[in-house]
Amino acid sequence: MIPSGRMRSFGSRRSAAGIRRKLCLAARASFALPCVAAGCADEGRRPALPKPAQSSSPAAVKPQSAPVLPTIDKPKPDAVSIYFPHAEGNRWEMEMKGEDGSEKLTLEILKSSAAAGEGSFLLETRRGSRAIQRDCYVADEKGLSFVSSGIAEPTRIEPPMPILRIPVNSGDRWDWIGKFRTGGSTGNARSAYEAQASFTVGGPDKVKTIAGEFEAFRIEQRVVVHVPNQDTATNTTLWYAPKIGLIKQVVESPTTKGEAVLISYRLNEHSAAQPGQPSQTIQTQAPIAGRKH
């Protein structure tokens, strides 16, 4: 997800204010039967059948058992990557419009540390060459979950928040209850904020962006954080297009309103490979805005 405006990360030292700002984020063979004609057209006579040849009975043949083939476990297809392509190096350019104007942001998939666990990856958001946000996600057979957010002192989400459920079906909804825990990943957390979220799937919608028009599922997300003396609610609508990923995002909270749309994208998606075989890399790129095509 994309941070709005000039927001700082979850890991900001301004705990409650940082939480409120950060929450603006928020894939015949046919067989012919031969026809045999039996008979003779000569005077309508029936042809004589040949006598069977005399032969001795064949020796009995001992049946042989079929060879046992080894079982090969085929890799399961990564269903999450259909809507959130997360191969390392995937990149999206987005135009962010907010109350302070517009700017271009770059989102790129990075490799996470081994400590983050199997299926984890990072999504880094950059303004120019400077990283302004780094989010950690985990993809598995159930879907995509949001694990932590921030650069220097990441805020941990306990338990991880499921933001995308597989398979994606219009009308699906689910809820999450947990905590946003600030203070980094060393365990000496300073603060923990109770939170809850709800998700609803809609669409598919036809969505126009700078990169083109796409059919995409719409996920409406509402996150409420119980900060001291008040509750802060953030409403986020995200559109995910198959084999492309996030193409549009609209955020509304008490402190900010913003919209981000896709400008261009470059994907290096790895297809599922058989054991012992290298995966294939497929590069896809949308036309850059303003370029003739």
C-alpha positions as CSV (number, residue, x, y, z in Angstrom):
1,M,0.0,0.0,0.0
2,I,1.1,3.6,-0.6
3,P,1.7,6.2,2.0
4,S,-0.2,9.5,1.4
5,G,1.2,13.0,1.2
6,R,4.2,13.7,3.3
7,M,3.5,11.0,5.9
8,R,6.2,9.5,8.0
9,S,6.6,5.8,8.7
10,F,4.8,3.8,11.4
11,G,8.1,3.7,13.2
12,S,8.2,7.4,13.8
13,R,9.1,8.5,17.3
14,R,5.8,10.4,17.4
15,S,3.9,7.2,18.4
16,A,0.2,8.1,18.3
17,A,0.6,10.8,15.6
18,G,2.8,8.4,13.5
19,I,0.2,5.7,13.8
20,R,-2.6,8.1,12.6
21,R,-0.5,9.3,9.7
22,K,0.7,5.9,8.6
23,L,-2.8,4.5,8.5
24,C,-3.4,6.5,5.4
25,L,-2.0,3.4,3.5
26,A,-3.5,1.2,4.4
27,A,-4.5,-16.0,-11.8
28,R,-9.0,-32.2,-27.9
29,A,-7.8,-34.8,-29.1
30,S,-10.5,-36.4,-31.3
31,F,-10.5,-40.0,-32.4
32,A,-11.9,-41.2,-35.7
33,L,-13.3,-44.7,-35.8
34,P,-12.3,-46.6,-39.1
35,C,-15.1,-48.0,-41.2
36,V,-14.4,-51.6,-42.5
37,A,-16.5,-52.9,-45.4
38,A,-16.8,-56.7,-45.6
39,G,-18.3,-58.4,-48.6
40,C,-17.8,-58.9,-52.3
41,A,-19.5,-57.0,-55.1
42,D,-18.8,-59.9,-57.5
43,E,-22.2,-61.5,-58.5
44,G,-23.4,-61.0,-54.9
45,R,-21.6,-64.1,-53.8
46,R,-20.3,-64.4,-50.3
47,P,-16.5,-64.7,-50.2
48,A,-15.0,-67.9,-48.8
49,L,-13.5,-67.5,-45.4
50,P,-9.9,-68.7,-45.1
51,K,-9.3,-71.6,-42.9
52,P,-7.4,-70.8,-39.7
53,A,-3.8,-71.9,-39.8
54,Q,-3.0,-74.9,-37.6
55,S,-0.5,-74.1,-34.9
56,S,0.5,-75.4,-31.6
57,S,-0.7,-73.7,-28.4
58,P,1.6,-70.8,-27.5
59,A,3.7,-71.2,-24.3
60,A,2.2,-69.3,-21.4
61,V,3.8,-65.9,-20.8
62,K,4.4,-64.8,-17.3
63,P,2.9,-61.4,-16.8
64,Q,5.4,-58.7,-15.8
65,S,4.5,-56.1,-13.2
66,A,4.5,-52.5,-14.4
67,P,7.6,-50.5,-13.3
68,V,6.9,-48.2,-10.2
69,L,7.5,-44.6,-11.2
70,P,8.9,-42.2,-8.5
71,T,6.4,-39.6,-7.2
72,I,7.3,-36.0,-8.0
73,D,5.7,-33.3,-5.9
74,K,4.8,-30.5,-8.3
75,P,5.1,-27.0,-6.8
76,K,1.8,-25.4,-6.0
77,P,1.1,-22.3,-8.1
78,D,1.5,-19.0,-6.3
79,A,-2.1,-17.7,-6.5
80,V,-1.2,-14.5,-4.6
81,S,1.1,-13.4,-7.4
82,I,-1.8,-13.2,-9.8
83,Y,-3.1,-10.1,-8.0
84,F,0.1,-9.0,-6.1
85,P,3.1,-10.0,-8.3
86,H,5.9,-10.2,-5.8
87,A,9.0,-11.4,-7.6
88,E,12.1,-9.5,-6.6
89,G,12.6,-6.5,-8.8
90,N,9.0,-5.9,-9.7
91,R,8.3,-2.2,-9.9
92,W,5.4,0.1,-10.3
93,E,5.3,3.9,-10.9
94,M,2.4,5.6,-9.3
95,E,1.1,9.2,-9.4
96,M,0.0,10.3,-5.9
97,K,-2.5,13.2,-5.6
98,G,-3.2,14.8,-2.3
99,E,-4.2,18.0,-0.6
100,D,-0.6,19.3,-1.1
101,G,-0.4,18.5,-4.9
102,S,0.8,15.6,-6.8
103,E,4.1,13.6,-7.0
104,K,5.5,10.4,-8.5
105,L,6.2,7.4,-6.2
106,T,8.1,4.2,-7.1
107,L,7.1,0.9,-5.5
108,E,9.6,-2.0,-5.8
109,I,9.7,-5.6,-4.4
110,L,12.8,-6.4,-2.4
111,K,14.0,-9.6,-0.9
112,S,13.3,-9.9,2.8
113,S,15.7,-11.3,5.4
114,A,15.6,-15.1,6.2
115,A,14.4,-14.2,9.7
116,A,11.1,-12.9,8.2
117,G,10.1,-16.4,7.2
118,E,9.1,-18.4,4.2
119,G,6.9,-16.5,1.7
120,S,7.9,-13.0,3.0
121,F,9.0,-10.1,0.9
122,L,9.4,-6.3,1.2
123,L,7.6,-3.6,-0.7
124,E,9.6,-0.4,-0.7
125,T,8.1,3.0,-1.6
126,R,10.5,5.7,-2.9
127,R,10.2,9.4,-3.5
128,G,12.9,9.9,-6.1
129,S,15.9,7.9,-4.9
130,R,14.9,8.2,-1.2
131,A,13.1,5.3,0.5
132,I,10.1,6.7,2.5
133,Q,8.4,3.4,3.5
134,R,9.2,-0.3,3.7
135,D,6.4,-2.8,4.3
136,C,6.8,-6.5,5.0
137,Y,4.2,-9.0,3.7
138,V,3.8,-12.8,3.7
139,A,2.2,-14.8,0.9
140,D,0.9,-18.3,1.4
141,E,-1.9,-20.5,0.1
142,K,-4.5,-18.5,2.1
143,G,-3.6,-15.1,0.7
144,L,-1.5,-12.1,1.5
145,S,-0.8,-10.7,5.0
146,F,0.6,-7.4,6.2
147,V,3.4,-8.1,8.8
148,S,5.2,-4.9,9.6
149,S,5.8,-1.3,8.4
150,G,8.6,1.2,8.7
151,I,12.4,1.5,8.0
152,A,14.4,2.3,11.1
153,E,11.9,1.1,13.8
154,P,9.3,-1.0,12.1
155,T,5.8,-1.2,13.6
156,R,4.8,-4.9,14.0
157,I,1.3,-6.0,13.2
158,E,0.2,-8.8,15.6
159,P,-1.2,-11.1,14.3
160,P,-0.4,-10.3,10.7
161,M,-3.3,-8.6,9.0
162,P,-4.8,-10.5,6.0
163,I,-5.3,-7.9,3.3
164,L,-6.0,-10.3,0.4
165,R,-7.8,-13.7,0.5
166,I,-7.3,-16.4,-2.1
167,P,-9.4,-17.1,-4.1
168,V,-10.6,-13.6,-4.8
169,N,-14.4,-13.5,-5.0
170,S,-16.7,-10.5,-5.2
171,G,-18.8,-10.3,-2.1
172,D,-16.3,-11.9,0.2
173,R,-15.6,-10.2,3.5
174,W,-13.4,-10.8,6.6
175,D,-12.3,-9.1,9.8
176,W,-9.1,-8.7,11.8
177,I,-8.5,-7.9,15.4
178,G,-5.0,-7.3,16.8
179,K,-2.3,-4.7,17.8
180,F,0.1,-2.3,16.2
181,R,3.3,-2.6,18.2
182,T,5.9,0.1,17.9
183,G,9.5,0.1,18.9
184,G,11.3,-2.0,16.4
185,S,11.9,-5.8,16.0
186,T,14.2,-6.3,19.1
187,G,11.3,-7.0,21.4
188,N,11.6,-3.9,23.6
189,A,8.4,-2.3,22.2
190,R,7.4,1.0,23.6
191,S,3.7,1.0,22.8
192,A,1.0,-1.3,21.6
193,Y,-2.3,0.0,20.2
194,E,-5.4,-2.1,19.9
195,A,-6.9,-2.2,16.4
196,Q,-9.5,-3.8,14.2
197,A,-10.1,-4.0,10.5
198,S,-12.8,-5.1,8.0
199,F,-12.4,-6.0,4.4
200,T,-15.0,-6.3,1.6
201,V,-14.3,-7.5,-2.0
202,G,-16.3,-5.9,-4.9
203,G,-16.1,-5.7,-8.7
204,P,-14.5,-6.5,-11.0
205,D,-14.6,-2.8,-12.1
206,K,-13.2,-1.2,-15.2
207,V,-10.6,1.3,-13.9
208,K,-8.9,4.0,-16.0
209,T,-5.3,4.9,-15.1
210,I,-2.5,6.7,-16.8
211,A,-1.1,3.3,-17.8
212,G,-4.3,2.2,-19.5
213,E,-7.7,0.7,-18.6
214,F,-7.9,-2.5,-16.6
215,E,-10.5,-4.8,-15.0
216,A,-9.7,-5.1,-11.4
217,F,-11.2,-6.4,-8.1
218,R,-12.0,-3.7,-5.6
219,I,-11.1,-4.2,-1.9
220,E,-12.6,-1.8,0.6
221,Q,-10.6,-1.7,3.8
222,R,-11.5,0.0,7.1
223,V,-8.9,0.1,9.9
224,V,-9.7,1.5,13.3
225,V,-6.9,2.1,15.8
226,H,-7.6,2.8,19.5
227,V,-5.1,5.5,20.3
228,P,-5.2,7.4,23.7
229,N,-8.3,9.5,24.1
230,Q,-9.8,8.7,20.7
231,D,-10.3,6.2,17.9
232,T,-8.7,6.8,14.5
233,A,-10.4,5.3,11.4
234,T,-8.9,5.1,8.0
235,N,-10.8,4.0,4.9
236,T,-8.8,2.7,2.0
237,T,-10.1,1.4,-1.4
238,L,-7.6,-0.6,-3.5
239,W,-8.0,-2.0,-7.0
240,Y,-5.9,-5.1,-8.0
241,A,-5.7,-6.1,-11.7
242,P,-4.8,-9.7,-12.5
243,K,-1.1,-10.2,-13.5
244,I,-0.4,-6.5,-12.8
245,G,-1.1,-5.8,-9.2
246,L,-2.2,-2.6,-7.5
247,I,-3.4,-0.1,-10.1
248,K,-5.3,2.4,-8.0
249,Q,-5.7,3.4,-4.3
250,V,-8.0,5.9,-2.6
251,V,-7.4,6.9,1.1
252,E,-9.5,8.9,3.5
253,S,-8.7,9.6,7.1
254,P,-9.3,12.4,9.6
255,T,-6.0,14.0,8.7
256,T,-5.6,13.3,4.9
257,K,-7.2,12.4,1.6
258,G,-5.3,11.1,-1.4
259,E,-5.5,9.0,-4.5
260,A,-2.8,7.1,-6.4
261,V,-3.0,5.7,-9.9
262,L,-0.7,3.6,-12.0
263,I,1.7,5.3,-14.5
264,S,3.8,2.3,-15.6
265,Y,5.0,-1.0,-14.4
266,R,7.8,-3.6,-15.0
267,L,7.3,-7.2,-13.8
268,N,9.9,-10.0,-13.6
269,E,7.5,-12.8,-12.7
270,H,8.9,-16.3,-12.1
271,S,6.8,-19.1,-13.4
272,A,6.5,-22.3,-11.4
273,A,9.3,-24.7,-12.3
274,Q,9.6,-28.5,-11.9
275,P,12.1,-29.7,-9.3
276,G,15.6,-29.4,-10.5
277,Q,14.7,-27.0,-13.3
278,P,15.3,-23.2,-13.3
279,S,12.3,-20.9,-13.3
280,Q,11.6,-18.7,-16.2
281,T,11.5,-14.9,-16.1
282,I,8.9,-13.0,-18.0
283,Q,9.3,-9.3,-18.3
284,T,6.2,-7.1,-18.8
285,Q,6.2,-3.4,-19.1
286,A,3.3,-0.9,-19.5
287,P,3.8,2.1,-21.9
288,I,5.2,5.1,-20.2
289,A,2.8,8.0,-20.0
290,G,3.1,10.4,-22.9
291,R,5.1,7.9,-25.1
292,K,3.6,7.1,-28.4
293,H,2.6,3.4,-28.8
